[in-house]
């Protein structure tokens, strides 16, 4: 019933997603960064947060981005998601040249194609759990009726095992549950990839483990995830680890455990 109800709505989205992911289907990476530099102007001159980053991410990868504070991890994620623009370099996601988009264009593209998850959840306190999940659907206009948006939100909340709290306010659920809501919200428009900036940094170890298992399940289902983290136990379990230092790419590792201290807080 759920799939039948949303079939017409998904058709437009699916056609658009197929076009945008055509490059990946033809053997091209889903995300392709070439010589990305980001400079911030200061009274003492330009300070570079990123110094010529080259990075390719394939569809279905779970990439952990690690490094000391100030290494450029969050800046890198902001480049990929279009939250910030590079000073120079090229960013392609699917068939889209993100670096060439205007601010309005990238905002619309991000709403349809990127799910962003923050350390401090960023839920609207006056909206219920379900209404927070529905919000990206309202902005993107992919689900036309309130009933469709509500059904989609409940479906996602079931996926992250928090549907019983759908009509509560964020203040009435725990930190771990709020992060699950944030994950459901990030999935609202079935994005091409998820970008998570320290998603477990504000959680205790047991809750962080539960949230991480949600990410692992999503990757098993085919989602692509970029995750900034200081938690080396979690970083050792992703499919690939990218290690930054002073705005440069130090290591790009596959399925192998990083040494302790490689991502100090």
N, C-alpha and C positions, 0 to 999 in steps of 0.2 A: 504493500500500500504506500509506504513512504517513497519508494523508488518511482512508482507510477505517478504519484502526485507531483513529483519534482522533475519528471522526465522532460517536459517542454522547457523548463527553466534551464536545465543542465545542457540542453542542446547547443544553445548559443555559446555558453561558457566552454563546452567541450570543443567546439569548432575553433574558437579563438585559442584555446590552450594547445590544440594540435598544431596550429600554425606557428605559435610562439616556440614550441618545442621541436619544430621540424629539424633545426640544426642538430639537436641532441640525437634525434632519431637517425640522422645521417652520419653518425659517428663523431659529431662535434661535442665538446663538453657542454654541459648545461650552463655553467658559469665560467667565463674566461676573462681574467684580468691581465692586462699587458702594461707593464711599466707604470704602475699607479704610484703617483706622488701626491702628497698632501702637505701643503705648507700653511702655517698660520703666521700672520704678520704681527710682529711685536716691536716695541721701541728699539730693541737691539738688533732688529733685522728678522728675516724669515726663519721660522723654526719648522723643520720637517718632521711630521708625525709618521709619514710613510715615505720611503726612499727608493721607489722603483720596484714595486711588488709585482711579480708574475705568478699567477695562480690559476689552475684549471680544476674544476670540480665536476665530476661525472654525475649523471642522474642516479639517485639511490645511495649516494655516499653519505656517511655520517662523519663529518670533519670537526675535530676539536681544535680550537685555536688557543694556544697557550703562550705564556711569556710573563715576564715581570710587569708590575704596574708601570704604565707609561710606555710600554713596548709598541703600542699602536693597534692592539687587538680590537678595541671597540671602534676605532677609526676605520679599520679595515671592513668590519661588518657594516658600518654606516655607508661605505662606498658601494658595497654589493647591493644593499637594499635601496640605495638612492636617497637615504636620509641626508647625506652630505655629498658634495660634488668633489671630484679630484681636481687638484691643481693642474695635473697633466696625466696622460695615459688613457687607456681604453677599457671599458667595461661592457661586456656582452653577456646577456642572460637569454638563453634560447636564441631567438632571432633579433632581439632588441638591443640596440646600442644605447645603453642607459646613460652614458656620459654625454650623449648628444641631445637628450630630452630637455624640454623646458621644465620649470618647477611644477607647473600644472600637469604636464604630461606624465612626469615621473610619479606624482601623487596618485593619479588615476591608475597607472601601471602597477604601482606598489599595492594599492588596495585590492587589485584583482589577482596578483601573482605572487605576493610575498606575505608570509606570516611572521610577524616580529614578536618575540617574547622577551620581556624585560625582567631584571632582577627583582624589582619592587612591584611587579604585577601590573600597575597602571590601570586598575579597574576603576570605573566610575562608581563612587560610593552610593549615589542616589538611585542607581539602577540595580535591578535584581541580577542574579547570576545569569539567568537565561537572557535577559535584556542586554547584558554586556556582551554575550556571545553573538547576539543578533545585530549589534551595532555595525560591524564591518559590512554586513549584508545590506544594511540601509544605505551606507555610503556608496557601495559598488553598484547597487541596483540590479543584482543578479537574481534576486528572489523577489517576485513582484508583490506577493500578498503577505500580510502579517502571519497568516496561518502557515504558509510555506517557511517563513523565517523561523517561526516558533518550532516547527517540526524539525527543521534542520538543526537548530540549537539543541533541542532535546536529544537528537541522535548523536551529536558530538559530545554532549555531556555524558551520555551513556558510554561512549568510547573511552572517555577518561575516568569513568567510574565515579561520577559525582552528580548524576541526574536527579537524585533524591533531594538535592539542595537547590534545584532550579529556581525556585521562587523566593529564596532567601536573599538578603542583601550581603555584599561581600564581607561586611563587618561581623556577620553571624557565622562565618566559616573560618577554618584554620588557615595558616599561611600556606601549607601544602595544598590544601583544597583550592585556595585562591590561585595558586600557580597552575593547577589543573584547569581552572576556569580560563586562565590566560592562554593555555595551550589550545583549549577548545575554541577560543575566540580567534587565535591565529590560524586555525584550520577552517574558519567559517566559509571562506570563498574558495576552498580547495586549492591552495596556492601551489606554485611550482616548487617552492622550497621554503623551509623555515629557517629563521635566523634568531638564535637565542643568545642574549648577552648576559652571562652569569646567571642562568636561570635557577641554579640551586644555591647561589651565594648567600641568600637570606634565609636558608632553611637548615634545620638540624640534619645530621648525617642520615638518620633513618628516613626522614621525609624526602631528603635529596635523592636517596636511593629509589624511593617509590616514584618520584618524578622522572628520574633517569630511565626507569623501566618503561614508562610511557613513551619516551623518545625512542627507545630500542624497538618497541612494538611498531611505532610509526615507520621506522626505517625498514623493518621486516615487511611492511605493507607497501614499500616502494617510495616513501618520502625521502627527500634530500634535506639534510639538516646541517647547518653551520652553528657550532656552539662555542662561545667564548667561556673558558672556565679556568679557575685556579685549583680545582680539585683533581689531583693527579690520579687518584684511584678511578675516578670516572673517565678522565682523559685517556687512561690506559685501555679502556674498553671500547672506544670508538673505532671505526674502520680506518681512520687516518688522522694523524696529528700534525698540525702546522705550528711551528715554534717561531715566534717573533722576538726580536731584541732590537731596541732603538730604531724601530721603523723598518727593519730589514728582516727578510726571511732567512732564519738560521738553518732549520731542518724541516723536511717534509717527509714524514714517516708513515709507513703502512701499518699493518697490524703488529705492532711491537710496543712493549712497555717503555715509557720514557723514564730516565733516571730521576730519582727524587731531587727536588730543588730546581727542576727545569722551568717551573712555573710558580715561583714564589709569589706570595701575596704582596 
